[in-house]
Amino acid sequence: MPNDPNSDSYLIGVLGAGAMGRGIAQVAAAGGMRVRLFDANPDAVQDAHKFIGNMFNRAAERGRMTTDEAAAALSRVEPADSMQGFADCDTVVEAIIENLEIKHKVLADLEGIIREDAIIASNTSSLSVTTIASGCKHPSRVAGFHFFNPVPLMPLVEVIAGVLTEEWVCEALMTIGRRMTREPVRVNDAPGFLVNQVGRGFNIEAAHMVQEGISDTVSIDRIMREGAGFRMGPFQLMDLTGLDVTHPATVLIYQQAFDEPRFRPAMMMEARTKAGRLGRKTGAGFYEYEDGKAVELAEAPAPAYDGRAIWVSNAEPEGRAIVVEALKEVGANLDEGSVPGLDSVILVTPIGDDATTCAVDQGLDAKRTIAVDTLIGFERRRTLMTTPITDPAFRDAAHGALSTADVPATVVRDGPGFVAQRIIAMICNVGCSVAQLGVAAPGDIDKAVTLGLNYPYGPLTFGDRIGADKILRILEAIHGLYRDPRYRPNPWLIRRAKLGVSLLTPNN
């Protein structure tokens, strides 16, 4: 019989003493469990033990634990000289290199050492748990146990069931995760599991927009950070993580999903990876770095509003009302005719459509037309979008009128869904796909994404706040223009938008 994971004597083995392994060992010991730590490099084990001790001492200095508690926690971490030290472990967490061949070899050796009722938990972030387990004699006791870096600061852990994983294994890991003071979330094996799947909607979509010439990296980061409310823009995040980490994981998820278009990598990411523009770790990525800090050029001031008349389309009444109110606040010259005057700036407020489509469908002069995103971020940072033939004078007039000292505006080139609409719709759609495929429960999807990625909302809640019907409109507009299955709406989204219910509504 396997030991009770609530037991005071429960023994966790940690295989690998790198950044992830030492973090897992730290939170396990802090949670009252005994830990045995091994790495093929003996120096790594000693360094990790010292590092963990320093972390506990720092916690004591800051009043998060007493000195006695810190000493007791460190005493529960035992360095091991070989994998034989795992012989009496109840669970062994593998935290080694993301290489399937190496994992198979190491786990085969491990199975010859540990008890038959001991759990093998892999901290893999991108490899299939089922495939990892396929090299084991007892695949039913193998599961994923995916922590996020840095482990002590990131509260989430994904508990991933492979095809053959037995239920008691996942239940035990859920208990162990809670003892480590992590928030465990149950996930079924899938490419990228839960969090890394949803994360593709953020960074890949941004990269595709830069590749298409819609906007530049800094502008997209500003829109997503200041307008949409993310802590970091997608390119800031990729620089922090390192493109040598982000891009290979993206490629692997795409391949494991049999070339699912939603996960298709952007070519620019491959090129930049090969060029060595990996991010902060190399001093240059999407940003340049000096002393570890990104050098971001100051934003150019908006042009002065020249006073010309501005006409706002009523095709989207809610959007029109928002823009008209903002223009009145700055004393802009409003053209309130039923059709725009011959020299008026023309503003449209599309949901999903690009500026060209709006101008053509509404019979407007595309040379004077500028689209304004009123759906996301209008009160914090405004996004304006031109047609390919918008006259710069009309563009500048709109830019000047809608920029204030408190609310700046960014101008982008024509593309369906602006920037924030497109990225958030993709995040939401991937989250709906995760729900539809039964990878995780709806509530767990949102919990995992907010804890693991620090997004302002989970993908399903994001959709609810904007409106599932509007997310569906955005995706249908993008799909209609590009004819790319990457943007096809997921049935989970379509059905709930039609029914007018929350995207968090589970299937009965």
N, C-alpha and C positions, 0 to 999 in steps of 0.2 A: 504493500500500500504506500502511495506517495505521502510524504510528510505534509502536515497542515501548514500552509504558507503564513498563517497567523502566529505560528510558534516562535517563541523567543530564540530557539536554537536553530531556526531555519538558516541554511547555509547557501549563499549565492556565490557561484564562481563567475569571474569576469575574465574572458579570454581576449586580451588586447588591452594595452595600457596607454593608448594614445589619448587624444582629447576626449573622444566619446567614452572609451573604457574607463578612464579615471573619473569622468563625471558620473557615470553609472555607479561605479564603486562608491563614490562620495555620497550620493543620495540614498543608496542602499544601506550604508553604515549609519547615516543620519536617521534612517527610518527604523533603526534597532535591529537590523539583520547582520549576521556575520558574513564577511566577504573574503573570498580568496582570489587574489589577483595574479594573473600570469601573462607574460609576454615573451615571445621568442628572444627578445632583446632584454637581458637582465637589467641593464642600466635604465630602460624605460620603466620597469617595475619600481625601481628605487626612486626614480624621479617622480613617478606618479604618487607613491606613498608620501614623499616629502610635500608634494603639491597639495595633496588632500589634507595633510596635517596643517599646512599653512591656511587653507580655506577654513578649517574648523577653528583655528586660533583667531582668524579674522572675524568669524561669526561671533566668537566669544567677546572679542574687543568691542564689537558693535552691539552687544547686548541681545543677540539673537539666540544665544545658548550660553549656559554657564561654562566656566573653565573646566569643571568636572565633567560636564556633558561632552565637551569637546574632546577631552582626553579619552573618555569612554568610547566615543564614536570612532576615534582613530584606532583604539585598541581592537576594534572589531574588524579592521582591515589587515589581512595577513598576506604578505607576499609569498608566492609559491615559486619553487625552483623549477618545476616542470608541470606538464599537464596531469601528471600523476596526482598532483595536489587536488584535483577535482574529483577524485575517486568517491568521496563521501558527500559531494555537493547535491543539494536538492534541485537546484536549477543552475544551468550554466548559460550565461549571456555571452554570445559571440559578437565581438566588436572589432573585427579585423578588416582587411582591405576588401573593397567591393570588386571581387574577382571570383566568379563562380567556380572555376577550376580549383583555386586555392581553398575556397570554403569547403568544397566537397572533400578535398584531401584532409583538411584539418578536422572536419566533423567526423570523418571515418575513423581517424585516430582517436578522437574524443569518445566515440561510441565504444571503443575497446577498453575504456577506462571507467566511465561512469556507470552507475546503477541503471537497470532497465526501466525503472520508474522515475528516473530523473528527467527533468524538462530541458530541452535545448531551445534556447530563444535567440534568434538572430536579430541584431540591430541593423540589418540591411535597410537602406533607404530607397533602393530602386530595383533590386533583384527579386524575382518571384520567389515567395516563400515555398510554394509547391515545388518549384524547380530545385531550390536548395535542399528541401527535404527528400527529393527523389534519390539523392545519393546516399541516404541513410538506411540502415537496416530496420529502424523503427520510425518511419516518417510520421506516425500518428502522434508522437510526443514532441514534434518540432513545430514552432510557431514563430511569427515575427514579433519583435518587441522594439519598435522603432522610436527612439528618443530623438530629440532635436537639440542642436548645438547653439549655445552652451547648455549642457544638460541641467546643471543646478539652477539656471535662470529660466529655462523654458519648461512650463508646467505640464506640457502634453506628452503622452506616450501612446502610440498606436499599437494595439494588440491585434495581430493579424493572423487569421486562421487560414492555413493552406487547405487544399482539397481534402487531405486525409487527416488533418489535425483533429484530435478528440476534444470534446467540449470541456472536459475537466482541466485540460492544459490551459485553455484560454481563461477559464474561471480563476485558476491559480495565478496567472499572470496579471489579471485585473486586480486581484488582492495584493500582489506584490507591488504593482504600480502605485496603488493607494498608500501602501506602507512607505513607499519612497516619496510620499507627498506629491506625486504626480497625479494628473487627471487622465485616467486611462479611457480610451475609446475603442470599441470593438469594430474591427474592419475585416471584410473578406478579401482574400488575395485578389489583387488586380494591379495592372501596370501603374506604378506611382502610388499605389495604395489610395489614400484619401487626400491628404494634404498636398502632396506633390502633384497630384492630378489637377486639383483646383488652381494651384500656383502657376500652372502653365498658361492659364487664361490671362494672367497678369503680365508676365514678362514676355511670352512669345508674341502676344497680340501687339504689345508696344513695339517690339522689334520689327514686326511686319509693317507697322505704320511708318516707321522710319525708313525701312527699305522701299516702301511705296512712294516716299517723298512727301507724305502728308504733313509731317512735322519733324523737328529735331529732338534729340534725346533730352536736352535741358528743358525745352518747352513742355514735353510730355510729362516729365517729372514734376514740373511746377503745377500742371493741371491736375495730376493725380494726387499730389501731396496737398496743395492748397485748396483746390476746388473739390475734389472727391473725398478728401479727408483721410488719405492713407498716411501712415507715419513716414514712409519713404516712397519715392518714385521707383518705377521698375528698373531703371538703369542705375540708380543709386544702390538698389538692392543687389543687382547682379554684380556690381563692383565690390560690394561688401562680401558677398558669398564667394566670388571668384568665378569667372566665366569657364575656367577649367573644371569647375564643379557643376555649374548650372547647365552648360551646353551638353556635356556627355549624358547627364541624367535625362535631359530632354530627348536626346536621340534614342536612348534606351527605352524610355516610356513609349515613344512613337513606334519603335520596332516591336516591342512586346505587345502593343495594341494592334499589330498587323497593319501598320500605316494608317491608323485612324486619323483623318484630316484635322480634327480638333487639336491634335498634338504635333502637327507638322512644324519642325523647327524652321527658323528664318535663316536664310543663307548668310546674312551678315554676321550671325553669331559664330558660324563655322569659320568664316574668314578672320574674324577678330581673335578667335581662339588660336588659330594657326599663327597669327601675327604676334602672339604673345601679349596682347592687350587684355590682360586678365582681370584688372581691377586694382584695388588698393594694395594688394600683396606685391604687385610688380611696379607700383608707382604710376601706372597709367592704365586706364580702361576706357570707359565712356567719359570719364573725367581725368584730368591730370591731378597728381597728388604731390603736395609738399609737406614734409614732416608728418605724413600719414593723414593729412586733411585735404579734402577735395578743393580744388580751385574752381570756383564757379564764377563766370563772368557776370558782371552786374547787368541787370535787365535794362534794355534801352527804354527811355521814357516814351509814353504813347504820344502820337502826334496831337497837336492842338486841334480841337474841334473848330471847323471853319464857319459854323453857323448855318450851313445849308439845310434845307428841309429834309426830314426823315419820315418815311412812310413805313408802317409796320403791317405786314399781312395778317389777315384774320383767319387764315386757313386753320390755325391752331389757336383758338380763342384764349385758352389759358396762357399759352406762351406769349401771345400778343399783349395781354393784360400786364404780365410781368415786365416786359420790355418797355411798354408805354409808361408805366409807373416809374421805372428807372430813368427814362428820358425826361420826364416831367421834373424829377428831383434835381436834375442838373440844368434845368431851364432850356432844354434843346428845342429847336424849331420843329414842331410836329406838323406833318402833312396829314390831315385827318380826312382826306377825300376817299371816296370809294375805290378809286384807282390812283396809283402814284402819279404825281406831277412829273413833267418832262425832265426836270433836273433834280428830282428827289432821290436821296439814298433809299434803297429798298431793303428792308430787313424781313427775313423769314425765320420761323422758329421750328424747324423740323424735328420730328422724333424718328430717328433712324435714317431718313433720306439725306442725300448730299445736297449741296447748294444748287448744283446744276439741275437735278431732278425737280427740285422745288420751283426753280425759275421756269423751266419748260412746262411742267404740269400746270402751273398757275398763270402761264402766259405773261411772265414778267421779263423785263430787260435784264439779261444775265450780266451785262456790263456794269450794272448798278446794284446788283444783288449781293448781299452778304447774309449768311445764316448765323443765327445766335443760338447757343445751347442754353435753354432755360430749364432743362430737366435736372441737370446735375451741376452743383457748384456755383450757380449764378450769383448767390449772395456773398461768395468768397473769392472766386476768380472766374472771370467770364471767358468763354471760348467763342471766337468768331471764325467763320469759315467762308472763304471766297470761292467763286467759280473759277475755272481756268482763264476766263476773260474779264474778270472784275477789274474795272478801272481803279488804279491805285489811289486816285483822289477820293473816290467814294469809299474805298476800303479804309483810308486814313480818317475820313470824317466819322465813319461808324466806330472805329477804334477809339478815336478821341472822345466821342460822345459817351461811350459806354465804359471808359476807364475813369476811375476816381482815385483819390489818394488812398482810400481804404480798400477798394476793390479793383485790382488791376485786370487787364484783359490780355489774352493771348490770341494771335491770329494764326490759323492753320490753313493748309491748302485743302482742296475739295476731297472729301472722303466720307462715305456713309457712316453715320453714327458719331460724328465729331471724333473726340478722343475718349472722354470718360464714358459716354454712352456705349461705345463699342467695347471697351475693355471690361466694364462692369457686366454688360450683357453676356460676354463670353465667360466670365467668372461664374455668373449665375447659371448659364447653360451647362457648363461642365459639372457644377454642383447638382443640377437636375439629372444629369446623366449618371452620376454616382448614386443618386437615390433610385433612379429607374432600374439600374443594374443590380441593386441590392448590395452594393459594396458596404454601405453603412446606413444607419437609420437617419431620417431627416434632421432630427435634433442634434445627433452626434456630428453630422456633417458641419453644421454651423459652429458647434462648440469647438471642434477640432481646428477649423480654419481660423477662428478668432484667437485661439490659444497658440496654434502652431505658426501662423503667419502674421499675427497682429493686424489683420484687416479690421477696419472699423465695424464691419458686420460680416456675418457668414454669407455665403452665396445665396441661400434661400431667403434669408431675411433681407438682404440687399434687394432681391427681386420683389419682395413684398412691399418694401418701403417705396420703391420707384413705381411699382405696379406690374404684376405679371403680364397684363395686357400690353403695357408699354415695352417691356423687355421683349415680348414676342414680336411687336411691331419693329423694333430695332433690328432683331435678327432676321426677320423676313425681308426688311429693306436691304440689309447688307447682302443677304443670300441672293436677293433678286438682282442686284447690280453685278456681283462678282460671279454668280453661278458656281460658287465653290461649296462643296458639301461640308466644308469646315464650319460654315455658319448655319447649317440646318438646325432648326429648333428641335429640342428633345421632346418626345411625347409627354414626359412628366410636366414640362412647362406648358405645352399646348393644352393639355386637358385641364389643368388647374386654372389657366388663364380663361378658358372657355366657361368653366364652372364658376369663376369669380371667387375661388377659395384660395387660402394661403398655400404657398409652395411648400410649407412644412407639413401639409396634410398627408398623412401616410395612406398607403393602399389598405383597404379593409381586407 
